[in-house]
Amino acid sequence: MSNLNAIRERIDIVELIGESVKLRRSGRGYSGFCPFHPNEKTPSFYVWADTQRWRCFGACNTGGDVFEFVTRREGLTFSEVVQRLAKRAGVELAPPNPRAAEQSAVQDRLRTVLAAAANYYHNALLNSAAARSVREYLQGRGVTPAMQQRFVLGYAPDSWDAGLKFFCESGHAMADLAAAGLINQTDDGPPRDRFRNRLMFPIRDRDGRTVGFGARALNPADNPKYLNSPQTELFTKGALLYGLDFARKAVLEQREAVLVEGYMDVIGAHQAGFVNVVSPMGTALSDRQLQLVRSGNPRIVLALDADAAGAQAVMRSLNVAREDGEREETPAFDPRGLVRNEARLKLDIRVAALPAGMDPDELIAKDPDAWRAAVANAQPVVDFVMNTLAAGRDLKSAKVKAELSDILLPIIQDVSHPTERGAYIQKLARLLQVDERTLVQAASPRQLRPQPAAAAAAPPAAVESATTNLNALETHCLAALVNAPEQLAHINRQLRALQLPVLGRNDFAETQYSLVFQQLTAALEQMDAEPLDYLNAHIEPALADILQALLELGRKSASPEERVQRDLVDSAVRLRQRAIRQRLTELQFIAEQDGAVPDVGEQNPEHNAGTLTIGLQSIQRYLAPVSRRDKISSGL
């Protein structure tokens, strides 16, 4: 029995969830109000002791086992949840495999080096005569000594080797300094400090461990103005949020995360008591960063600068020019992807309008109430995109009308709520002064005829205990995907053709598979490494054995590329079919026990029995020719 299965069997899920959710007996299960979104009038959260699973039929439409519940409730990594629940269950975890142990040792050394660097730069800021102007700058920006200490702000001396000498004299290896991104090494010269004459902002993970630095130039002639650590074993800029280590608790409690552009914006907000503020550090917000604040399904508010550069930063995050069809469904924070993620993650994403010419930290310092109002009155993201793209355009021009409708209709189509979607169609028709029926017709999704595909092969026998006794369909589908990540694009195109949401982590009932799939989508999103290389380098230690077993399974069942694609698409469609059938079974079971189906709420109409049945019928029509061909090929 694997460690995970042993933990599941020894923990009473009703008792564990009952510690934070008030449950009442409901037939053979238990019901209560979902802890992951604001309470509604009737309970939509159900727990079943016999299957050791839970599900919310309300706004968030999430579910899973004990691992999934604690991950969502506490905002912990899967590895952290396994450690916590193993201790509770009295299960002794197996030691990590040699590869994971080696990777952990490397990461520990880098964290030690980076912590020492943060202290070195901080002491230089406090005590160096050369840092006097930096201290005066921070004082002029209103940053108190207490906040300088809290965020461990620092100063990198104006020297090519001051840091290098200090770190080497402190006993740190040159290889670790390079791996941590603190020095630059070239073939034609000696190693040199990466950061020189800069205001240093330590960047920490959500547990408060330093993983890299952001550095602001102090000399206006130095470029770039902001220099970050390079990508390292610990530092991936698109997978971190500045200030999250301090903001996590506030985001969970307030169910709201406010995203600002700069380091000083975060510091100014926290100093004024707005602790739910974080920053993506100038990058277009990624799906990986959204995952960092998704626990509890908070409202996400983009509060970027109101000047031209700030507007451009918003539009970078909402970039709609998605030319590469193969990557169209790759999670990314553009208008189309943002709204799709909004539907998938059930996040309410908005954009706050700030007064012209004022940065967030300036507004907070001058008028905290105005900041509070700007966040409270933040615009729904689709409204923002529509207004921003239409601003300054000649809306009487037929060419402009066509251009804006081509851009905006796909965004509107991705809105999950049908009533809201219809309202945006009406609004766009009024904006462009065209017949609403024209837009409705243009928005009708193109139907693709399903192509014959090979039958989903049964997965080979597991080569690792990590995959033993797990769902065979999930194992087969995920093993193929991790070996050919680019095939996710084909799967999602077919699901959209069937008017179904793209493949998501909720399609995998096994929590460990769900999380491997989540990290696979993050690997597809980044552009710095091949997806599989990135996945291997960043997989959580608790999932490393599972990933290696899936990779081996996929290699053993390798087929010609065109067959892999057809087989994988069909397997994924069957995976969605199974998920829908499970939802319908749960709804029927609850109706039999309680006399009525749970109220899925207006926020989640796509998951009521009628909508689920329509989706199931669409899948059955798609699979009918596939099933007939399978019978013929098997001689039945």
N, C-alpha and C positions, 0 to 999 in steps of 0.2 A: 504494500500500500504506500502511495506517495505521501510525502509530508502534507501536501495540500488536502488530499482526501482525508487523512487522519485528523487534521484540524477541523474540517467540515463536520466529520462524524462526532467529534467530541464537544462541539460547541452547539448549544441550544440557540437557534436563530431567534426564536420568539423571546427568550430571556434577554439576549444581547440587544435586540432592537427595542424591546420593552424598557430598557434603561433610559432611552432618550425619546421614545414615542409612546404615547398612551394608547394601548391596544385594548380592544374588546373582542370577546369571542364572537365569531361569525361562522356558524356551521362547523366545518372541520378546520377552518382557518381563523385568522384574526384580522381586524380592520382598524384603521385609525387615520389621522390626518398626516399627509406627506410632509416630512421634514425638509424637503428640498425645494419647496416653493410656498408662497403664502397660503394659509389655510383657506379652504373653500367651505361652503355650507354643509356639504355632506362628505363623509370619508371616502377617499379614493385610493388609499394605501392598504395593501393586503399582504399578509404573511402566512405562509403555509408550513406547518411544522413537519408534515410528512415528506415534503420535497426539499425542505430547508431553503426555500427561496422566497423572495418578496417582489412585489411589483406595484408601481403607482399607475393608475389609470387616468390620472388628471393631467395637469399642465405639462409636467416634465416627461411623462411616459417612460420612466426608467424602471429597471428591475435587475435582479441578479441574486447572488448568494451573499454569505457573510463578508467575503472579501470585498465585493463591490459596494456593499453598504458602508463599511468602515472607510473605504477609499473615498467615497463621495462625502460622507458625513464629516470626516476629519481633515480632508484635503491632504492626505498622506500619499507617498508613493506605494506601489504594490509591495516592494521589498519591506518597507516599514510596517505595512499592515500585516504581512506574513510574520514578521518578528513579534509584533504585539499579540496577534491571535495565537501564535504558537506558545507563547508564555502563558496565556490565559488557559489554553487547552492542555498544557503540560506535555507538549510534543517537542522532542529534541530535534532540532533541524540538522540535516546533514551538512557537513562542511562544504564550502563552495568548491567547484571544480578548479583544477590548477589554473586554467585560463582566467576565470573570474577572480581567483585569489591574487594572481599576478596583476590584473587590472586594478583591483582594489588597492594593492600596495603602491602602485604608481600614483594613483589618485591621492592617496594619503600623503605621499611625499610632496606632491604639487600643492596640496592644501597647506602643508606646513610652510613651504616656501612663500606662498602668496600671503599667508597670515603675517609672516615676518616682514614681507614687503609693505603691507598695509601699515604696520606699526612703524617701520622705517620712514615712510613718507609722512605719516601723521606727526611723528616727533620732529621731523624737519620743518613742517608747517608751524609747529608750536614754538620751536627754539632757534631756528636758523635766522641769522641776521638777513640773509638774502631773501627770506620769505616775508619780510615786513610788509612789502607792498601787497602780497597775497592776503595777509591778515587784514590789511586795510580795505582791500576789495571785498572780502567777505563781510566785514563790518558794514561797509557801505551798502551791501545787498541785504543787510538786516539779519544775517545768519548768526545766531547766538553761539557763544562758546559751547554751550550744552549740545546744540545740534551739530556743531563741528565734531564734537566727540562722539555723538551717537552714530553719525554716518562715517566716522573715522576719515574725515577729509584730510588730504595730505598735500605735500609739495615735493615735486621731483626736481632736484638741484640742476642748475644749468651746467652740466658736466657730462662728458662722454662715458665716464667710467666710475663715478662716485658710487652709484648703486652696485655696480659689478664688484668693486673692491669690498664694499660692506658685506654683501651676501657671501662672497668667497671667504672672507675672514671669519664669518659666522659659521662656516663649515658646510655650506650648501654646494652641491656639485654643479659644475658648469652645465652638464646635460639637463639637470632639473631646472636650472634658470632659463635655459632655452625652451624647454618643453612647457614651462609656465608662461612663456611669452614676455619675460622681463628683459631679455637681451636679444639683440640681433646678431646673427653670425653670418659672415660672408666668406667666400673662398679667397678674396684678395685683401683681407684686412683683419685686424683683431676684433674680437667681440666688443660690442658697445651697448650702452643702456638704450633701451627702446624709448623710454620716457625721459625727456629733458626739459627743464624750465616749464613745467606744467602743473596746473591745479589738478590733484588726483582725486578721483571718485572711486573707491572700491566698489566693485559690483559683486553682490552676494547671491547665493542661491536662496531658496525659500526657507532654508534652515539656518541662514545667517552665516554661512561659510563663504569666505572670499574665493571667487573663482576667476576673477579678472579685474581689469581697470578701465575706466573711462578717463581721459586726460584732456583738459582744456588748455590750449596754448595761451601763454601769458604775454608773449610778444606778438603784436598784430601781424608781423611779417611772417610768422611761422605758419606753415600749412602742413596738414589740415588743421582747422580750428579745433576739432575734436578728434582725438586718436584713441582707438580702442585696442584692447588686447587682441592678438590674432586668435584664430580658432585653435583651441587646444583640447586636450582630453577632458577638461572641465568647462571650457568656455565656448559656447555657441550663442552668439548675440541674439539670434532669432528665437532662442529657447529660454530666454531670461527676461524678467521684468525688474527694473530698478525699484527698490523699496518694498518688494513683496515680502521680505522677511519680517518687516514691521507691519505691513498692511494686511497680512493673511487673516488675523483674528477679526479685524474690523470689517473686512469684506464679507466674511462668513456671518457676522452678527448683523450687519446693515443690509446684506443682500445687494450690495452695490459696489462696483469697482470703477473708479474714475481714472482714465488714462490721459496723461499729459505728455508733452514732448520731451522736456529736458530734465536733467538732474536737479537743477535749482528749483524747478517747478515742484518737484516731489518734496524737496527739503522745506521749501516755503509752506507747502500745504500741511505737512506733518507738524511743523513748528506752530501753525495756527490751530492745530487740533483736528484737521481733516486727514485722518490716518488711513483712509481707504483709497489713497491715491498712489498710483504706480506709473512707471514710464517704460515704453518699449524702446527707449533710447534712440529715437530717430529712424528706426526701421519701419517698413510697412508691417503692420501687426500681422503676425502669423497665427495659424491654427494652433501651433504648439504653445504660443503665449496665451491664447484663449483658454487652453486646457489648464493653465496654471491657476486661473481664477474661476473655473467653472463650478467648483464645489458649492452646492447650495443654490445653483442657478441664479446668480446675481444679475442685476441690471448692469450693462456695460455702457459707460458714458465716455465718449471721446471729447476731451476738452483741450483742443490744441490752439495754438496762437491764432489771433484774429487777423494778423497781417498777411501779406501776399505769400510769404514763405510758409506760414501756418496753413493757409488754404491749400497750397501745393502739397503740404505734408498730409493733409486729410485726403486729398485726391490720390496721393501715392498709395495710401491704404485702401482707397476705394477705386483703384484703377480698373476700368472696365475693358480696356483694350486687350482682350485675351485671344491672341491670334493662333496660338498653337493648339489645334484641336485635340492632340494626344494628351495635353495637360489641362484640358478645360475643366475637368472635375477635380483636379488636384486642390486640396484645401489651401486657400489663400484668402487674405482679407481684402478682396476687391468687392465692388458692389454685388456682383453676381455671387461670388463665393461667400461674401459676408452674410448675405441674406440666406443663402443655402445653409451656412453654418448656424445661423440664427435658428433656422427650423430644426436642424439636426441636434444642436446643443440646447435648444429651448432657451436661448438667451435673448433678452430684450436689449438691443443695441441701439444707442442714440448718439447724437452729436450736439454738444453744447455750444451755443453762440456766445463768444466773449466780446466785450467792447473793443472797438477798433483801436489798434495801437497798443493793446495791453497784453502782456504775457500772463499766464495763470498766476505765477507767484506775485506779480505786481498787483493784480486785481485782488488777490487774497490779502495782501498787506494793506492795501488802501481801503477795501470795503468787503469784509468777509461775508456780509449779508448778500451783496451782489453776486459773489461767487456761489453762494448757497442757492440763490434763485436761478442762476444760469444752469447749474447742474440739475436742479429740480425740473426746469422747463426745457430740458434737452429735447431736440427734434428727433422723431423716428428716422432711422437711417435712410429709408427709401425717400422720404420727403426731402432730406438734405441732398441726396444725389440728384433728385429731380430738379430742385431749385438751383443747385450749383451748376449743373450742366446747361440749364436754360438761361442763366444769367448772361446778359449782354448779347444774346443771339437774336437774329431776325426771325421771329416765330411766324412771320407771314410768308416766309420763303418755303416753297414746297420741298426744296432740297434739305433745308434745316429740319423740317417736320419729319421727313423720312429718316434722317440721320439720328435724331433724338429718339424716335420711336424704335429704331433698330437697337439702340443702346439700352433704352429704358424698359422695353417690354420683357426681355429675358430676366431683368432684375425683378420686375413685378411678378412674373411667373413663379419665381422661387419663393414668394411669400407663402407661408404655410396655411394661413387662415383664409378660407374662400371669401368670406365677407370683406376682409381687409384687402384681399387681392382685387375684388370687384370695385372697391372704393378707389383704389389707385388707378384702375383702368379709367374710371369716370374722371378722376382728377387730371390724368394725362390727356384725355380727350378734350377737356376744357382748356388746358394749357396750350395745346396745339391747335385748338379750334377745328377738330375733325370729328367725323361721326364715330361714336363709341363702337358701333358694330364693326367698323373697319378695323379698329384695334383688336377687338375680340377675335375676329377672323384671323388677323395676323399673328395673334398670340397662340392660336391652336397648335398644340405640339405635333410635330411630324411623326407619323407612325412608321416604324420600321418593321418589315416582315421578318419574322424569325427565320434564321437559316438552319438547315439540318445540322445537328451537332452530335458528336460521339457520346455514347452513354457515359455517365460519370463512373469512372472506375472505382472499385472498392479500394480503400487505402491499403497499402501493404502492411504487414505486421509491424508493430512499433519496434523501432530499434533502440528506444530509450524508454525507461519507466516513466519519463516525463509525459508521454502521450498515452500511456496505458489507460484503458477504460474511459477515455474521453470520447465525445461524440464523433462517430466515424465521418459524417458529412463535413463537420467543421474541420476535422483534422485534414481531410483530403483537400478541401478548398483552401485553407490557410497554408498548407504545405506547398501547394502549387503557387500561391501568391508570393510567398517569401522568396521563392526561387525565380519568379518572373514578375516583379512588382509592377512593371509597365502594363500588365494585363488588367489592372484595376480600372484603367480608362475604358476598356472594352466592356467590362462588366457594368460600369455605371451608365454608359451610353444605352445599353440594352434595358436597364431598369428604368431609365428616364423615358425610353420609347414606350414602355408599358405604363407610363404615368405613375411610377413608383419612386420613392426616395432612393438616393444612391446608397450603396453598401455602407453600413456604419458598424460601430463596435457593438451596438445592441443586437445585431444579427447573430452574434456569437454568444451562446448561453454560458459557455465556460469563461469565467472571469479572466483566467490567464490568457486564453485565446483572444478575448476582447481587447486586452491590453497590448498583446503583441500586434494585433491589427492597428490599434491606435498609434503605436510607435512606428509601424510600417507607413502609415499615412504621413507622419512627421518626416520620415526619411524621404518620401517622395516630394515633400514640400521644399526641402532645402536644396540649394544649388551647389554646395561646396564639395560634395563627394558623391560617388555612385550610391544609389539607395541601399544596396545590400551591404556595402562597406560601412555606410553610416549606421545602419541598423545594428550590425555586429558591434560597432564601437560604442553605441549609446544604449544598448538594451539593458534594462535593469538586471542586477545580479540574480534576483529571484526568478527571472524569466530566461536566463541564459541557456540553461539546459533544455528548456522547452523549445527555444528557437533552434538550437543545434539539432534536436530530434526532428523538427519540422523540415529543416533544410535537408537532412539525410533522407527523410521519407520522400520529399519531392524529387531528389536526384534519382532515387531508385525507381520512381514511377514516371521518369521523363519520357515524353512522346514527341513526335514532330511538332514544330511550333504551331502550325495551323490547327492541329488537333488539340493541343494544350489550350489554345484560345477558345475553341468551341466548347470543349469539355468544361473549362473553368467558368465560362458564362452560364452554361446550363446548371452547373453545381451551385453557383451563387443564386440563380433564380430559385432553385429548389431550397436553398437556405432561407431565402425570404419567404417562400411558401410555407416552410416549417414554422417560421417565426409568426406569420399571420395566423396559421392554424392554432398555434399555442395561445395567442392572444384571444382568439375566439373561444377556445376551450376554457380559458380562465374566466372570460365574461359569462359563459354559459354556466359554469360551476357556481360562480357567485350568485347568479340569478336564481339558480335552484336552491341555494342556501338561504339567501336573503329575500327572495321574492322579487327582486328587481336588479337590473344591471347597474353597476356603479356609474355615477355621473362623470363622464369624461370631461365635461366642461366646455365652454365655448372656445377656450384657448387651444383645444386639442381635438377638433372634430374629425380629423383624418384617422383617428384611432377608435371611433365608435364602431359598433358591429356592422352597420350598413356599409360604411366606407371600407372596412376591412374585407367584407364579403366581395365588394366590387373589385378590390385589388386581387383577391384570391381567384376570382373568375378570369381576370386578365392573365394571370400567371398560368392558369389551367389551359387557356386557349393557346398560349405560347408553347406549353410543354406537350400538348396533344400530338403534334406531328413527331416530336422527338421520341415520345413513348412508343408510338406506332413503329417508328424505324428501329427502336431498340428491340422490340419484339421480333421484328423481321430478321434482324442481324443475329439474334440469339436462337432462331429457328423455332420460335413459338407460333 
